[in-house]
Amino acid sequence: MDISTREMSLTVGEAAERVGLTTYTLRWYEQEGLVAPVGRDSAGRRRYTEGDVNWLFLLTRLRRTGMPVRDMRRYAELARQGDRTLGARRALFEAHRARVLARMAELEEDLKVLDYKIDAYRRAEEESA
C-alpha cells in the first residue's frame, strides 16, 4: 500500500522518536502483532501515519503501566475485530486498571518507608553537626 501521497507519514526512526521507542523496539512491536501492518512508500519503506503513532502511544502507556505483552497482544487482536469486542476490551482494561491501582498503593507504602528513612538520616545529620 503506497500511502506517501495520501496523508502525513513518518519513517521508522521518526515514529520511534516521536513515541519514545527505539527502532528495534518498534519493529519488535510489529513482529509481535501489536501493530497492524504498516503502510509502505513507493520504495517499500515503512511509513507510519498519525493513527499508527496514536496506537503506538497507547501501547507505550500500557507497557509503562506494566501490562504484559500477552495482554497487549490480546487487546490488539480484539481491537482489530471491531465493535463486537468492546466489552472484552473494556474488561481487559478494567482488570489492568485494578492491577495498576494495587501497584500504586504498594508504591505509596514504599514511598512512606523512603520518606521515613530520609527524615531519620536528616535528623541524624543535624544532631551530629
GIKA-V752281 format. One record per residue. SS is DSSP state (hx for helix, st for strand, lp for the rest). PSI is psi in radians with two decimals (none if undefined). D_LAST is the distance of its C-alpha to the last C-alpha in Angstrom with 1 decimal. Layout:
SS;PSI;D_LAST, SS;PSI;D_LAST
//
This chain:
lp;2.15;71.1, st;1.92;70.7, lp;0.04;68.2, lp;-0.49;67.5, lp;-0.14;69.8, lp;-0.62;69.2, lp;2.96;65.6, lp;2.41;62.2, lp;2.70;61.1, st;2.63;58.2, lp;3.00;58.1, hx;-0.82;56.2, hx;-0.74;53.4, hx;-0.75;53.3, hx;-0.77;53.4, hx;-0.79;50.6, hx;-0.72;48.4, hx;-0.62;49.1, hx;-0.02;48.0, lp;0.52;45.2, lp;2.85;47.0, lp;2.80;48.1, hx;-0.59;51.8, hx;-0.81;51.9, hx;-0.71;50.4, hx;-0.78;52.8, hx;-0.62;55.8, hx;-0.72;54.5, hx;-0.73;54.5, hx;-0.82;58.2, hx;-0.58;59.1, lp;-0.06;57.6, lp;0.24;59.7, lp;-0.40;56.9, lp;2.30;58.4, lp;2.73;62.1, lp;2.28;64.0, lp;2.52;62.9, lp;2.81;65.5, st;2.67;66.5, lp;-3.10;67.7, lp;-0.34;71.0, lp;0.02;69.5, lp;0.14;68.2, lp;2.52;64.5, st;2.44;62.4, lp;2.12;61.8, st;2.28;59.5, lp;3.02;60.4, hx;-0.69;58.2, hx;-0.73;59.1, hx;-0.76;58.0, hx;-0.72;54.7, hx;-0.70;54.2, hx;-0.75;55.1, hx;-0.67;52.5, hx;-0.79;49.8, hx;-0.82;50.7, hx;-0.71;50.6, hx;-0.61;47.1, hx;-0.73;45.8, hx;-0.76;47.4, hx;-0.75;46.0, hx;-0.52;42.5, lp;0.09;42.7, lp;0.24;43.7, lp;2.26;47.4, lp;2.61;49.1, hx;-0.63;51.5, hx;-0.66;54.4, hx;-0.64;53.8, hx;-0.71;53.5, hx;-0.75;56.8, hx;-0.76;58.4, hx;-0.80;57.4, hx;-0.73;58.8, hx;-0.79;62.0, hx;-0.77;62.3, hx;-0.66;61.7, hx;-0.36;64.5, lp;-0.17;66.9, lp;-2.89;66.6, hx;-0.36;66.6, hx;-0.18;68.1, hx;0.24;64.6, hx;-0.80;62.6, hx;-0.72;62.0, hx;-0.67;61.0, hx;-0.74;58.5, hx;-0.79;57.1, hx;-0.70;56.7, hx;-0.78;55.0, hx;-0.64;52.5, hx;-0.74;52.0, hx;-0.73;51.2, hx;-0.71;48.7, hx;-0.73;47.2, hx;-0.71;46.7, hx;-0.70;44.9, hx;-0.78;42.7, hx;-0.70;41.8, hx;-0.71;41.0, hx;-0.68;38.8, hx;-0.70;37.0, hx;-0.71;36.4, hx;-0.76;35.0, hx;-0.64;32.7, hx;-0.72;31.5, hx;-0.74;30.6, hx;-0.69;28.9, hx;-0.65;26.8, hx;-0.71;25.8, hx;-0.79;24.4, hx;-0.78;22.5, hx;-0.73;21.1, hx;-0.82;20.1, hx;-0.70;18.3, hx;-0.81;16.5, hx;-0.73;15.4, hx;-0.76;14.3, hx;-0.68;12.2, hx;-0.80;10.7, hx;-0.76;10.0, hx;-0.68;8.6, hx;-0.75;6.2, hx;-0.68;5.3, hx;-0.56;5.6, hx;-0.11;3.8, lp;none;0.0
//
